[in-house]
Amino acid sequence: MYGSYLLILILSLVGLYLLDRTHKLAFTVDPKRAFWSMVPAFVVFVIWDVAGITLGIFFRGNNTLLTGIQLFPEFPIEEIFFLALLCYSTLIALTWISKVLNKK
């Protein structure tokens, strides 16, 4: 179904935020710190993707689950949401682990 991958990514980000809010982990504790914690990794992943596209390693392919919106050739808009999900889930996991270890 057209655009369903983007919808799944957005719903996953919302789910992470609800988990974050419930357990007071990252953005709900210190939004500015959480944002700036994610930015470096996000930028590295975008550079990684652009390098892979430039070298002909990564390509979008033909998939009906994507919206078809590309930010530039072979870089679909869904990739931005995927990278945000990747960085946010890592931030949530590391914050939760740190919180659990500090309780002991």
Stockholm file with secondary structure:
# STOCKHOLM 1.0

chainA/1-104         MYGSYLLILILSLVGLYLLDRTHKLAFTVDPKRAFWSMVPAFVVFVIWDVAGITLGIFFRGNNTLLTGIQLFPEFPIEEIFFLALLCYSTLIALTWISKVLNKK
#=GR chainA/1-104 SS CTTHHHHHHHHHHHHHHHHHHHHTCSTTTCHHHHHHHHHHHHHHHHHHHHHHHHTTSCCCCCCTTSCCCEEETTEEHHHHHHHHHHHHHHHHHHHHHHHHHHHC
#=GC SS_cons         CTTHHHHHHHHHHHHHHHHHHHHTCSTTTCHHHHHHHHHHHHHHHHHHHHHHHHTTSCCCCCCTTSCCCEEETTEEHHHHHHHHHHHHHHHHHHHHHHHHHHHC
//
